[in-house]
Amino acid sequence: MTGRIDRRFGALRKEGRAALVTFTMAGDPDYETSLAILKGLPKAGADVVEFGMPFTDPMADGPAIQAAGLRALKAGQNVKKTLAAVREFRNGDDATPLVLMGYYNPIYIYGVERFLADAEAAGVDGLIVVDLPPEEDAELCLPAVKAGLNFIRLATPTTDDKRLPAVLTNTSGFVYYVSITGITGAAAPDAAKVTAAVSRIKLHTKLPVAVGFGVRTAEQAQAIAGGADGVVVGSALVDALRQNLDSNGKAGPGTVKAISQLVASLAQGVRSARRVAAK
């Protein structure tokens, strides 16, 4: 299966650089603002976009992304609206890979078969569903792959060589390496350790490896991009959004611009990295 994700990473491989993968929350702080942010990400320098599906109990996420999800839910965001935003995004951008990231419960309630059909029709390229282990592949992973969607798995510092094959078995698109143990946004990753971990994962797969959790600055993005195929930034973008809301939690005239400026800075960091990763 060759889709937008494969094509994008293939093109970047020829350029000799890593991808900047950005995460923003659908519906945060409201539908229109989150859509405007999403539409502006590729122009600012994002190579792949992750769009969060808000959920009441996001166990892998730190306080920033938890708060973003709650803001979105309070504003009325749901799976149907998230897919509508993807359709609107696709009207103006048919090239940028878009991955939905979240938890299984909202998908289950929506209906797996209906969700996969609607997601594929909307222009979703892949799914990251963090609370479904490989042992539950029949639940969503295999139907998603059959529907033409990439199913992207997370590997962590505690995923040893014995566990990796199970994690990678039905994974496609890319592998998301969680650079720290714990929740999103909790600490900065160690570039040398990340490079070693990526090299170890690449002994088991030909898929690109994107690294996330803890990357907040252009300098950190540059350091990680030297040893990975992609750099994922989420909490820093969500924090920038929060800092540009008014006292009532509403978006102001500079909210979307603040995100675009941060993404442009991160993109510059990624693009200036010297690659040392194994190809």
C-alpha positions in Angstrom: 0.0 0.0 0.0 1.6 3.3 -1.2 -0.3 6.3 0.1 0.5 9.9 1.0 2.6 8.9 4.1 4.8 6.6 2.0 5.2 9.1 -0.7 6.1 11.9 1.7 8.7 10.0 3.6 10.1 8.7 0.3 10.4 12.3 -1.0 12.1 13.4 2.2 14.5 10.5 2.1 15.6 11.7 -1.4 16.1 15.2 0.1 18.2 13.7 2.8 16.2 15.2 5.7 13.7 14.2 8.4 10.0 15.1 8.5 8.4 17.6 10.8 5.3 15.9 12.2 3.0 18.3 14.1 0.2 17.4 16.5 -2.8 19.7 17.1 -6.1 18.9 18.8 -9.3 18.9 16.7 -11.8 21.5 18.1 -9.3 23.3 20.3 -10.4 25.9 21.4 -13.2 25.8 18.8 -13.9 24.1 15.5 -13.1 27.1 13.2 -9.8 28.0 15.0 -8.6 24.4 15.0 -9.4 24.1 11.3 -7.6 27.3 10.5 -4.5 26.1 12.4 -4.7 22.7 10.6 -4.9 24.4 7.2 -1.9 26.6 8.0 0.5 23.8 9.2 1.8 22.6 5.8 2.5 26.2 4.6 4.4 26.8 7.9 6.6 23.8 7.3 4.8 20.7 8.6 5.4 17.6 6.5 2.9 15.3 8.2 0.0 16.4 10.4 -1.5 14.5 13.3 -5.0 15.6 14.3 -6.0 14.7 17.8 -9.5 13.2 18.5 -10.4 14.6 21.9 -11.3 12.1 24.6 -12.2 12.4 28.3 -9.5 10.0 29.6 -6.3 10.4 27.5 -4.0 8.2 29.6 -0.8 8.8 27.6 -1.1 12.5 27.4 0.3 15.1 29.7 -1.5 18.1 31.2 -1.2 20.3 28.1 -2.9 17.8 25.7 -5.4 16.7 28.3 -6.5 20.3 28.7 -6.7 20.8 25.0 -9.0 17.8 24.7 -11.2 19.1 27.4 -11.4 22.5 25.8 -12.4 20.8 22.5 -15.0 18.6 24.1 -16.5 21.6 26.0 -16.8 23.4 22.6 -18.7 20.5 21.2 -16.1 18.6 19.2 -16.8 15.0 18.3 -15.7 12.4 15.8 -18.2 13.6 13.2 -16.9 17.2 13.4 -13.3 15.9 13.3 -13.9 14.1 10.1 -15.7 17.1 8.7 -12.5 19.2 9.4 -10.4 16.6 7.6 -12.7 16.9 4.6 -12.4 20.7 4.6 -8.6 20.4 4.9 -8.5 18.1 1.9 -10.4 20.5 -0.2 -7.3 22.7 -0.3 -4.5 20.1 0.3 -4.4 16.7 -1.4 -0.7 16.0 -0.7 0.0 16.4 3.0 -0.4 13.2 5.0 -3.0 13.4 7.8 -3.1 11.0 10.7 -5.8 10.9 13.3 -4.5 10.2 16.8 -6.5 9.3 19.8 -8.1 6.5 21.8 -10.4 3.6 20.9 -13.5 4.5 22.9 -14.8 7.3 20.6 -14.2 5.1 17.5 -15.9 2.1 19.1 -19.0 4.3 20.0 -19.0 5.8 16.5 -18.9 2.2 15.0 -15.7 0.8 13.6 -16.9 0.0 10.1 -18.6 3.3 9.8 -15.6 5.2 11.2 -13.2 3.6 8.8 -15.4 4.2 5.8 -16.0 7.8 6.8 -12.3 8.4 7.6 -11.1 7.0 4.3 -13.7 9.1 2.4 -12.7 12.2 4.3 -9.0 11.8 3.3 -7.5 10.4 6.5 -4.2 8.5 5.8 -3.5 6.8 9.0 -4.5 6.1 12.6 -2.6 6.2 15.9 -4.7 4.6 18.6 -2.6 4.4 21.7 -4.7 2.1 23.9 -5.0 -0.8 21.4 -2.1 -3.3 21.8 -1.0 -5.6 19.0 -2.9 -8.4 20.7 -6.2 -6.6 19.8 -5.3 -6.1 16.1 -8.5 -7.7 14.9 -10.5 -5.0 16.7 -9.3 -2.0 14.6 -5.9 -2.4 13.1 -6.6 -5.2 10.5 -9.9 -3.6 9.4 -8.2 -0.2 9.1 -5.4 -1.7 6.9 -8.1 -3.4 4.8 -9.8 -0.1 4.4 -6.6 1.5 3.0 -5.5 3.3 6.2 -2.0 3.0 7.7 -2.0 1.8 11.3 0.9 3.5 13.1 2.3 1.9 16.3 4.2 3.4 19.2 7.5 1.9 20.4 9.0 3.1 23.7 12.3 2.9 25.5 10.9 -0.2 27.3 10.0 -2.0 24.0 12.8 -4.5 23.9 13.9 -6.7 21.0 11.6 -9.5 22.1 8.5 -7.2 22.0 9.4 -5.2 18.9 8.3 -7.8 16.3 4.8 -7.9 17.8 4.6 -4.1 17.7 5.8 -4.0 14.1 3.8 -6.9 12.6 0.9 -4.9 11.2 2.4 -1.4 11.5 2.6 0.7 8.3 3.3 4.3 7.4 5.9 4.9 10.1 6.9 3.8 13.6 6.3 6.4 16.3 9.1 6.2 18.8 8.2 7.6 22.2 11.6 9.1 23.3 10.9 9.2 27.0 9.1 7.0 29.5 6.0 8.7 30.8 3.5 11.2 29.5 3.7 13.7 26.6 5.5 16.9 27.3 7.1 15.7 30.5 10.8 16.0 29.7 13.3 16.7 26.9 14.7 13.7 25.0 18.4 12.8 24.9 19.5 13.0 21.3 22.2 10.4 21.6 20.0 7.9 23.2 17.3 8.5 20.6 19.7 8.0 17.7 20.8 4.6 19.3 17.1 3.6 19.8 16.2 4.5 16.2 19.1 2.4 14.9 18.0 -0.5 17.0 14.4 -0.3 15.7 15.7 -0.1 12.2 17.3 -3.5 12.6 13.7 -4.8 12.7 11.9 -2.7 10.1 12.3 -0.7 6.9 9.6 1.7 8.0 10.6 5.3 8.8 10.9 6.1 12.5 9.5 9.4 13.8 10.4 10.5 17.3 8.1 12.4 19.7 7.3 13.3 23.3 9.3 16.2 24.8 10.5 18.1 21.7 9.7 21.8 22.2 12.3 24.0 20.5 14.0 24.3 17.1 17.3 23.3 18.7 15.8 20.1 20.1 14.1 19.3 16.8 17.4 19.8 15.0 19.2 17.4 17.4 16.5 14.7 17.1 16.3 15.1 13.3 19.9 14.2 13.0 19.1 10.6 14.1 15.5 10.0 13.1 13.3 10.0 10.0 10.8 12.4 11.6 10.4 14.7 14.6 7.0 14.9 16.3 6.0 18.0 18.2 2.7 18.3 20.0 2.7 19.7 23.5 4.7 22.7 22.5 2.1 23.7 19.9 -0.8 23.0 22.3 0.9 25.2 24.9 1.5 28.0 22.4 -2.2 27.9 21.5 -3.2 28.1 25.2 -0.9 31.0 25.8 -2.7 32.9 23.0 -6.3 32.5 24.3 -8.0 35.3 26.2 -9.2 35.2 29.8 -12.4 33.4 28.7 -10.4 30.7 26.8 -11.3 32.1 23.4 -9.0 32.5 20.4 -7.7 35.9 19.6 -6.4 37.5 16.3 -2.9 36.2 17.0 -3.7 32.6 18.0 -3.3 30.9 14.6 -0.3 33.1 13.7 1.5 32.0 16.9 1.2 28.3 16.0 2.4 29.0 12.4 5.4 30.9 13.7 6.4 28.1 16.1 6.0 25.5 13.4 8.1 27.6 11.0 10.9 27.8 13.6 10.7 24.0 14.3 10.8 23.3 10.5 13.9 25.4 10.2 15.5 23.3 13.0 14.6 20.0 11.3 15.8 21.2 7.9 19.2 22.3 9.3 20.0 19.0 10.9 22.9 16.9 9.8 21.7 13.3 9.2 23.5 10.5 11.1 20.6 8.0 11.1 21.0 4.6 9.4 19.2 4.7 6.1 
